[in-house]
Amino acid sequence: MSDDARIRHLTADVARSCAQTGHLAPGQRLRLVTELRKSLEKVTGRALDEGTQATRSERWGLRRVGALAGLSHEKVRYRLARNTLLKGAAR
């Protein structure tokens, strides 16, 4: 678990939300947990991409960025390229 109080707080909130689904039917519980996971992945993925781009703009190497993000340097390269393409397509 993280030493950061913000991470501990958010983790506890997510755990509480998941625990509150215990009374629901299994299908409903699964749907809600899946929606929560997708929402969290969307938000954290966006923040990860922004952070990755910021570190690269400061000339950090792909391996250093990957080590901090828990990703391989090739995955970092892929995410950066994907975001560049998506930004170009949005224009």
Kinemage of the C-alpha trace (Angstrom):
@kinemage 1
@onewidth
@group {chain A} dominant
@subgroup {mainchain}
@vectorlist {calphas} color= white
{ca met a 1} P 0.000 0.000 0.000
{ca ser a 2} L 1.134 3.515 -0.742
{ca asp a 3} L 2.656 5.811 1.847
{ca asp a 4} L 0.676 8.674 0.304
{ca ala a 5} L -2.404 9.552 2.361
{ca arg a 6} L -4.300 10.578 -0.784
{ca ile a 7} L -3.839 7.129 -2.312
{ca arg a 8} L -4.845 5.399 0.920
{ca his a 9} L -7.966 7.595 1.120
{ca leu a 10} L -9.002 6.903 -2.486
{ca thr a 11} L -8.325 3.176 -2.089
{ca ala a 12} L -10.525 3.109 1.015
{ca asp a 13} L -13.299 4.934 -0.897
{ca val a 14} L -13.177 2.377 -3.705
{ca ala a 15} L -13.176 -0.499 -1.206
{ca arg a 16} L -16.212 1.027 0.543
{ca ser a 17} L -18.035 1.396 -2.771
{ca cys a 18} L -17.351 -2.225 -3.645
{ca ala a 19} L -18.440 -3.402 -0.189
{ca gln a 20} L -21.734 -1.533 -0.554
{ca thr a 21} L -22.666 -3.773 -3.495
{ca gly a 22} L -22.671 -6.905 -1.297
{ca his a 23} L -26.463 -6.960 -0.973
{ca leu a 24} L -27.056 -6.900 -4.738
{ca ala a 25} L -27.609 -9.860 -6.994
{ca pro a 26} L -24.351 -11.207 -8.461
{ca gly a 27} L -25.089 -9.866 -11.955
{ca gln a 28} L -25.829 -6.372 -10.669
{ca arg a 29} L -22.750 -6.409 -8.470
{ca leu a 30} L -20.568 -7.537 -11.370
{ca arg a 31} L -21.964 -4.824 -13.654
{ca leu a 32} L -21.335 -2.075 -11.090
{ca val a 33} L -17.809 -3.236 -10.311
{ca thr a 34} L -17.057 -3.457 -14.042
{ca glu a 35} L -18.367 0.087 -14.594
{ca leu a 36} L -16.277 1.322 -11.670
{ca arg a 37} L -13.153 -0.359 -13.038
{ca lys a 38} L -13.689 1.139 -16.500
{ca ser a 39} L -14.220 4.602 -15.012
{ca leu a 40} L -11.095 4.349 -12.881
{ca glu a 41} L -9.031 3.071 -15.816
{ca lys a 42} L -10.225 5.956 -17.979
{ca val a 43} L -9.358 8.589 -15.380
{ca thr a 44} L -6.048 7.069 -14.287
{ca gly a 45} L -5.073 6.285 -17.877
{ca arg a 46} L -5.582 9.903 -18.878
{ca ala a 47} L -3.535 11.086 -15.890
{ca leu a 48} L -0.813 8.535 -16.692
{ca asp a 49} L -0.631 9.763 -20.281
{ca glu a 50} L -0.450 13.401 -19.173
{ca gly a 51} L 2.282 12.604 -16.680
{ca thr a 52} L 4.204 10.587 -19.239
{ca gln a 53} L 4.043 13.411 -21.739
{ca ala a 54} L 5.160 15.907 -19.103
{ca thr a 55} L 8.200 13.835 -18.143
{ca arg a 56} L 9.133 13.353 -21.785
{ca ser a 57} L 8.877 17.098 -22.382
{ca glu a 58} L 11.478 17.415 -19.619
{ca arg a 59} L 13.648 14.992 -21.634
{ca trp a 60} L 13.293 11.981 -19.340
{ca gly a 61} L 14.222 8.699 -20.999
{ca leu a 62} L 11.623 6.071 -21.855
{ca arg a 63} L 13.139 3.567 -19.421
{ca arg a 64} L 13.097 6.066 -16.546
{ca val a 65} L 9.477 7.022 -17.286
{ca gly a 66} L 8.531 3.352 -17.586
{ca ala a 67} L 10.189 2.457 -14.293
{ca leu a 68} L 8.198 5.147 -12.458
{ca ala a 69} L 4.953 4.275 -14.254
{ca gly a 70} L 5.321 0.512 -13.863
{ca leu a 71} L 5.448 0.055 -17.642
{ca ser a 72} L 8.022 -1.218 -20.077
{ca his a 73} L 9.769 1.428 -22.121
{ca glu a 74} L 8.077 -0.029 -25.202
{ca lys a 75} L 4.644 0.422 -23.621
{ca val a 76} L 5.573 4.035 -22.811
{ca arg a 77} L 6.624 4.534 -26.441
{ca tyr a 78} L 3.319 3.000 -27.618
{ca arg a 79} L 1.187 5.196 -25.350
{ca leu a 80} L 3.038 8.339 -26.416
{ca ala a 81} L 2.636 7.470 -30.096
{ca arg a 82} L -1.044 6.612 -29.640
{ca asn a 83} L -1.722 9.914 -27.898
{ca thr a 84} L 0.082 11.842 -30.628
{ca leu a 85} L -2.067 10.120 -33.251
{ca leu a 86} L -5.268 10.729 -31.290
{ca lys a 87} L -4.459 14.404 -30.861
{ca gly a 88} L -3.748 14.694 -34.582
{ca ala a 89} L -7.043 12.999 -35.463
{ca ala a 90} L -8.983 15.324 -33.134
{ca arg a 91} L -7.856 18.416 -35.052
